[in-house]
Amino acid sequence: MGLFGKELKEIRAFLAGAEAHSRRREYRHSEPAPWPRGMGGSVVLSQDTAVELGNPRDESCSFLMWDDGPGRVRDRVITLIGPELAECGGKSMPFGKVVLAGVSGFTAENSYDRYREMDLVRHDLDLRGYMLRAASQYRREWSRVSKDALRDGFSFQVLGGSLIDAMRRYGYVEAVEVIFVTSSPEEVRGLRPVSEGVHAIIGAMTKMVEELDFDCGSCTYNDVCSDVAGLRTMRRQLERKGDLRYAT
């Protein structure tokens, strides 16, 4: 069930525009990320912090989307636009993070639950010296990397690889691609239009599943559903399922 075809094209256009960036690099994740666990969750205090990503004073944009088209997600590819953690100079950095999942077997009934599972992966990562301080509903993410972790080689390759490994544990996830942006506030802001589209689609899906509300005339997501064929299909299937339940 395709929901994010337009947004996936926009991400590819964003990456194409960054191809000439002097600090754009790609990593291919092949082996499990060899980083020690945080033993139940790392706490990184401000005095122990080497790099802060997405502080509320800085630009931040983080979102997840999925696609069931074969080959449209580049499996195990990590793209970094901007400086690596070791190049940040011990300062707070703007932060963009996009996770693309290639999936199979998504239906109207299971898409929402599977989205929730995938989204929780970022909270469940247990990496020594890395702390996700906050991840808000406004598609922002704020994290810290400790001085010890940076000294020991923690990098976006480690972080992206750990995300890939964690998401690939779900049988319905067949490919994972991660994009990080640290180059500038302006470049992170360039992800916002895509994140707004993703957020609107997920909001419409959530309303249908959690509220079983199919009154299109009064729904604030009416325009979104009109534009996204996958949402219209989901609405019909969920509505039919509801009618069958009440008929029995």
C-alpha positions as a printed Julia matrix, in Angstrom:
248×3 Matrix{Float64}:
   0.0    0.0    0.0
   1.86   3.08  -1.25
   1.34   6.26   0.76
   4.48   8.34   0.24
   5.19   8.21  -3.5
   5.3   12.01  -3.83
   7.42  12.45  -0.72
   9.89   9.77  -1.81
  10.39  11.59  -5.11
  10.97  14.82  -3.18
  13.64  13.15  -1.04
  15.38  11.87  -4.18
  15.29  15.42  -5.59
  16.72  16.75  -2.31
  19.6   14.26  -2.51
  20.2   15.05  -6.17
  20.49  18.72  -5.29
  23.08  17.87  -2.66
  25.22  15.7   -4.96
  27.69  18.51  -5.54
  27.96  19.24  -1.82
  31.6   19.21  -0.77
  30.78  17.22   2.35
  28.31  14.71   0.96
  29.38  11.12   1.49
  27.81   7.68   1.45
  28.47   4.65   3.61
  27.42   1.09   2.84
  26.45  -0.73   6.01
  27.27  -4.43   5.72
  28.11  -5.8    9.17
  26.21  -5.31  12.42
  27.28  -1.99  13.95
  30.02  -2.93  16.47
  29.17  -0.5   19.24
  28.73  -1.43  22.93
  25.31  -1.21  24.48
  24.46   1.48  26.98
  23.36  -1.06  29.59
  19.79   0.14  29.83
  20.09   3.6   28.36
  22.92   6.13  28.34
  22.53   9.41  30.16
  24.77  12.13  28.71
  24.99  15.18  30.94
  25.75  18.6   29.48
  29.27  18.66  30.93
  30.0   15.28  29.32
  28.61  16.24  25.9
  30.92  16.47  22.88
  28.28  17.15  20.21
  24.64  18.14  20.52
  22.37  17.5   17.55
  19.09  19.32  16.99
  19.1   21.44  20.14
  15.86  23.52  20.3
  18.0   26.59  19.51
  19.03  24.97  16.23
  17.23  23.58  13.22
  16.01  20.01  13.52
  13.91  17.77  11.3
  13.36  14.04  11.69
  10.85  11.67  10.11
  10.24   8.14   8.91
   8.42   6.92   5.83
   8.0    3.59   4.09
   7.47   2.26   0.58
   6.46  -1.13  -0.79
   7.81  -0.62  -4.3
  10.7   -2.97  -5.13
  14.09  -1.26  -5.34
  12.94   2.23  -4.4
  14.76   2.2   -1.05
  18.54   1.74  -1.26
  19.13  -0.93   1.32
  21.87  -0.35   3.9
  22.92   3.01   2.43
  23.74   5.83   4.86
  24.06   9.31   3.32
  25.64  12.16   5.26
  25.37  15.74   4.02
  27.66  17.87   6.14
  30.37  17.24   8.73
  30.83  13.98  10.6
  30.58  14.02  14.38
  34.36  14.09  14.77
  34.46  17.17  12.5
  31.86  19.17  14.44
  34.39  20.82  16.72
  32.53  20.18  19.96
  29.53  22.33  19.18
  25.79  22.17  18.73
  24.78  21.27  15.19
  21.6   21.53  13.11
  20.3   18.05  12.49
  18.18  16.39   9.85
  17.4   12.67   9.86
  15.28  10.75   7.36
  14.68   7.01   7.63
  13.31   5.23   4.57
  12.0    1.68   4.96
  11.29  -0.71   2.1
   8.47  -2.93   3.34
   6.13  -5.72   2.3
   2.74  -6.99   3.4
   1.33  -3.66   4.59
  -2.49  -3.52   4.66
  -5.16  -1.15   5.91
  -5.37  -3.17   9.11
  -1.68  -3.4    9.98
  -0.06  -0.24   8.54
  -0.6    1.9   11.62
   0.69  -0.7   14.1
   3.74  -1.38  11.94
   4.45   2.34  11.65
   4.34   2.62  15.44
   6.78  -0.3   15.78
   9.22   1.23  13.33
   8.98   4.69  14.88
   9.75   3.34  18.35
  13.08   1.93  17.16
  14.82   5.28  17.65
  13.74   5.29  21.32
  14.88   1.72  21.86
  18.44   2.17  20.57
  20.8    1.46  23.45
  24.2    2.82  22.43
  26.86   3.73  24.95
  27.48   7.47  24.95
  24.49   8.37  22.77
  21.3    9.8   24.23
  18.09  10.7   22.45
  17.03  13.54  24.68
  13.75  14.42  23.0
  11.75  13.47  19.91
   8.66  15.61  19.56
   5.47  15.44  17.58
   6.73  18.45  15.63
   9.14  16.2   13.72
  12.17  17.36  15.67
  14.86  15.23  17.28
  17.38  16.29  19.92
  20.29  14.05  20.88
  23.7   14.12  22.54
  26.97  12.3   21.96
  29.38  12.03  24.87
  33.04  13.01  24.82
  34.04   9.42  25.57
  31.91   8.05  22.72
  33.34  10.55  20.25
  36.86   9.74  21.36
  36.14   6.03  20.86
  34.91   6.56  17.3
  31.15   7.0   17.5
  29.95   8.35  14.14
  26.94   8.71  11.9
  28.02   5.45  10.3
  27.6    3.75  13.68
  24.3    5.5   14.42
  22.85   4.83  10.97
  24.06   1.24  10.99
  22.47   0.65  14.39
  19.15   2.0   13.12
  19.35  -0.25  10.08
  20.15  -3.32  12.18
  17.29  -2.61  14.6
  14.68  -2.03  11.89
  15.76  -5.04   9.84
  14.76  -7.26  12.77
  11.15  -6.84  11.72
  10.26  -9.42   9.11
   8.21  -6.96   7.07
  11.2   -4.57   6.65
  13.2   -5.58   3.59
  15.4   -2.48   3.14
  16.45   0.52   5.22
  18.13   3.72   4.07
  19.19   6.55   6.39
  19.94  10.18   5.53
  21.64  12.62   7.93
  22.01  16.38   7.32
  24.35  18.53   9.43
  25.6   20.98   6.8
  23.58  24.09   7.64
  20.27  25.29   9.11
  19.12  26.17   5.59
  19.72  22.66   4.29
  17.91  21.09   7.25
  14.99  23.45   6.61
  14.93  22.06   3.06
  13.54  18.83   4.52
  10.56  20.54   6.12
   8.19  20.47   3.1
   8.69  16.71   2.81
   8.24  16.19   6.55
   5.0   18.19   6.49
   3.59  15.92   3.78
   4.65  12.81   5.69
   3.17  14.17   8.93
  -0.16  14.95   7.25
  -0.44  11.44   5.79
   0.4    9.8    9.11
  -2.08  12.12  10.85
  -4.85  11.07   8.46
  -3.98   7.39   8.91
  -3.97   7.79  12.7
  -7.36   9.49  12.7
  -8.91   6.72  10.62
  -7.45   3.89  12.69
  -7.74   5.3   16.21
 -11.04   7.14  15.84
 -12.65   5.07  13.08
 -13.82   8.44  11.76
 -14.76   8.37   8.07
 -16.73  11.62   7.86
 -14.73  13.26   5.09
 -16.8   16.43   5.09
 -15.69  17.42   8.59
 -12.17  15.97   8.54
  -9.19  18.3    8.55
  -7.27  15.75   6.45
  -9.8   15.73   3.61
  -7.4   17.35   1.14
  -4.64  14.89   2.04
  -6.84  11.84   1.47
  -8.03  13.3   -1.82
  -4.44  13.46  -3.06
  -3.15  10.11  -1.75
  -4.65   7.04  -3.37
  -3.31   4.75  -0.64
  -5.25   6.66   2.02
  -8.46   6.41   0.02
  -7.94   2.66  -0.3
  -7.27   2.39   3.43
 -10.41   4.37   4.22
 -12.59   2.09   2.08
 -11.13  -1.06   3.6
 -11.42   0.14   7.19
 -14.94   1.42   6.61
 -15.97  -1.91   5.08
 -14.42  -3.76   8.01
 -16.37  -1.54  10.44
 -19.64  -2.18   8.6
 -19.05  -5.94   8.75
 -18.3   -5.79  12.47
 -21.51  -3.92  13.24
 -23.53  -6.26  11.01
 -22.56  -9.36  12.99
